[in-house]
């Protein structure tokens, strides 16, 4: 079966590629799902925000530790699809293509999971080293939603982590899953 990989249409250019000796974890997801809170939890005080080359879109970069391994963590602008429409989506897609992350953490809102899984499926099809982080579990619990992360992980074939980043819930498990994924990919 031949697959059509829509993310291969653009050629990477070296001029925008940011070199770092560290492995890279890139946070992606829709706007307002808590990516920046997750970023702050993973990086602590080592945060730099800069415009992506050639744009006015801000990209935050920092460093975090994942079970004894320091990694660069990148917080991308919000995106709905790997087929970009907005400048923010173009920057997020370009980051994924050019910087070749060791792991992509797709942050989703637990209360709107079904709507956000289309990007998850695109990232899986793109064969990205992916972890699905279901954030805002505190909100989901408050309205009576229950999610079976183990079943979802089994169905998608990727690690799934439940979290409430504002409460620091699930962050230790996320670090562990990132370290495991990076270790098995090496």
C-alpha positions as CSV (number, residue, x, y, z in Angstrom):
1,X,0.0,0.0,0.0
2,X,1.4,3.4,-1.0
3,X,1.1,6.2,1.5
4,X,0.8,9.9,0.6
5,X,2.8,11.9,3.0
6,X,1.6,15.5,2.8
7,X,4.3,16.8,5.1
8,X,7.0,16.0,2.6
9,X,5.8,18.6,0.1
10,X,8.1,21.3,1.5
11,X,11.9,20.9,1.4
12,X,13.7,21.8,4.6
13,X,16.1,24.7,4.4
14,X,19.2,24.9,6.5
15,X,18.8,28.6,7.1
16,X,15.9,28.2,9.5
17,X,17.3,25.0,11.2
18,X,18.4,25.7,14.8
19,X,21.2,23.4,15.8
20,X,21.3,22.1,19.4
21,X,23.5,19.3,20.8
22,X,20.6,18.3,23.0
23,X,17.8,15.9,22.0
24,X,14.6,17.8,21.4
25,X,11.0,17.5,22.8
26,X,8.5,19.6,20.8
27,X,5.1,20.4,22.3
28,X,2.2,20.7,19.8
29,X,-1.5,21.1,20.0
30,X,-4.5,23.3,19.5
31,X,-4.5,26.8,21.1
32,X,-5.5,26.9,24.7
33,X,-4.9,23.3,25.7
34,X,-2.2,24.1,28.3
35,X,1.0,23.7,26.2
36,X,2.7,26.7,27.9
37,X,1.8,25.4,31.3
38,X,3.3,22.0,30.4
39,X,6.3,23.8,29.0
40,X,6.8,25.7,32.2
41,X,6.4,22.5,34.3
42,X,9.0,20.7,32.2
43,X,11.6,23.5,32.0
44,X,11.3,25.5,35.2
45,X,13.3,28.7,34.8
46,X,15.3,27.9,31.7
47,X,13.0,29.7,29.3
48,X,13.8,31.8,26.2
49,X,11.1,33.1,23.9
50,X,12.1,34.2,20.4
51,X,10.5,34.9,17.1
52,X,10.9,32.1,14.6
53,X,13.2,33.2,11.8
54,X,11.3,35.1,9.1
55,X,8.1,35.5,11.2
56,X,6.7,37.4,14.1
57,X,5.4,34.2,15.7
58,X,6.9,33.4,19.1
59,X,8.4,30.1,19.9
60,X,9.5,29.3,23.5
61,X,12.6,27.2,24.1
62,X,14.0,25.8,27.4
63,X,15.7,22.9,28.9
64,X,14.2,20.1,31.0
65,X,15.3,16.9,32.6
66,X,13.8,13.6,31.6
67,X,15.1,10.8,33.9
68,X,18.7,11.9,34.0
69,X,18.8,13.3,30.4
70,X,18.7,17.0,29.7
71,X,16.7,17.9,26.6
72,X,15.7,21.0,24.8
73,X,11.9,21.6,25.1
74,X,10.2,23.7,22.4
75,X,6.7,25.2,22.8
76,X,5.1,25.7,19.4
77,X,2.2,28.0,18.5
78,X,-1.2,26.5,18.4
79,X,-2.1,24.3,15.4
80,X,-5.1,22.3,14.3
81,X,-3.5,20.4,11.4
82,X,-0.3,19.5,9.7
83,X,-1.8,21.2,6.7
84,X,-1.1,24.8,7.7
85,X,-3.5,27.7,7.1
86,X,-2.3,30.3,9.6
87,X,1.2,31.7,10.1
88,X,1.3,29.9,13.5
89,X,0.5,26.6,12.0
90,X,3.2,27.1,9.3
91,X,5.8,27.8,12.0
92,X,4.7,24.7,14.1
93,X,4.9,22.5,11.0
94,X,8.2,23.9,9.9
95,X,9.6,23.2,13.4
96,X,8.5,19.5,13.2
97,X,10.0,19.1,9.7
98,X,13.3,20.9,10.1
99,X,14.3,20.3,13.7
100,X,13.6,16.6,13.7
101,X,12.5,16.2,17.4
102,X,13.4,13.2,19.4
103,X,9.8,13.2,20.7
104,X,6.6,15.1,19.9
105,X,4.3,15.7,22.8
106,X,0.7,16.3,21.5
107,X,-1.1,18.2,24.2
108,X,-4.9,17.9,24.1
109,X,-7.8,19.1,26.2
110,X,-9.5,16.1,28.0
111,X,-12.9,17.8,27.7
112,X,-12.6,18.1,23.9
113,X,-10.6,15.0,23.1
114,X,-12.5,13.7,20.1
115,X,-12.2,17.0,18.3
116,X,-8.4,17.1,18.8
117,X,-7.6,13.5,17.7
118,X,-7.4,14.4,14.0
119,X,-4.0,16.1,14.6
120,X,-3.0,13.0,16.7
121,X,-3.8,10.8,13.7
122,X,-1.9,13.0,11.3
123,X,1.2,12.9,13.6
124,X,1.0,9.1,13.8
125,X,0.7,8.9,10.0
126,X,3.7,11.2,9.7
127,X,5.6,8.6,11.8
128,X,6.6,11.2,14.4
129,X,7.9,9.8,17.7
130,X,4.7,10.7,19.6
131,X,3.3,10.9,23.1
132,X,-0.3,12.0,23.6
133,X,-0.7,14.1,26.7
134,X,-4.3,14.4,27.8
135,X,-4.3,17.6,29.8
136,X,-6.9,19.3,31.9
137,X,-7.9,16.0,33.5
138,X,-9.0,18.0,36.6
139,X,-11.6,19.7,34.4
140,X,-12.7,16.4,33.0
141,X,-13.1,14.9,36.5
142,X,-15.1,18.0,37.6
143,X,-17.7,17.4,34.8
144,X,-17.8,13.7,35.3
145,X,-15.7,12.5,32.3
146,X,-13.7,9.3,32.6
147,X,-11.0,8.4,30.1
148,X,-9.3,5.0,29.7
149,X,-5.8,6.1,28.7
150,X,-4.6,2.5,28.6
151,X,-7.2,1.6,26.0
152,X,-6.6,4.7,24.0
153,X,-2.9,4.0,24.0
154,X,-3.5,0.4,22.8
155,X,-5.9,1.6,20.0
156,X,-3.5,4.4,18.8
157,X,-0.3,2.5,19.3
158,X,1.4,5.4,21.1
159,X,2.0,6.3,24.8
160,X,-0.9,8.2,26.4
161,X,-0.4,10.2,29.6
162,X,-3.2,11.8,31.7
163,X,-2.3,15.1,33.3
164,X,-3.5,18.3,35.0
165,X,-0.5,20.5,34.3
166,X,-1.8,23.4,36.4
167,X,-1.8,21.0,39.4
168,X,1.5,19.3,38.3
169,X,-0.4,16.0,38.0
170,X,1.0,13.6,35.5
171,X,4.3,15.5,34.8
172,X,6.5,12.8,36.4
173,X,4.8,10.2,34.3
174,X,5.3,12.3,31.2
175,X,9.0,12.7,31.9
176,X,9.2,8.9,32.3
177,X,7.4,8.2,29.1
178,X,9.6,10.7,27.2
179,X,12.7,9.1,28.5
180,X,11.4,5.6,27.6
181,X,10.5,6.7,24.0
182,X,13.8,8.4,23.5
183,X,15.7,5.4,24.9
184,X,13.9,2.9,22.7
185,X,14.3,5.1,19.6
186,X,18.1,5.4,20.1
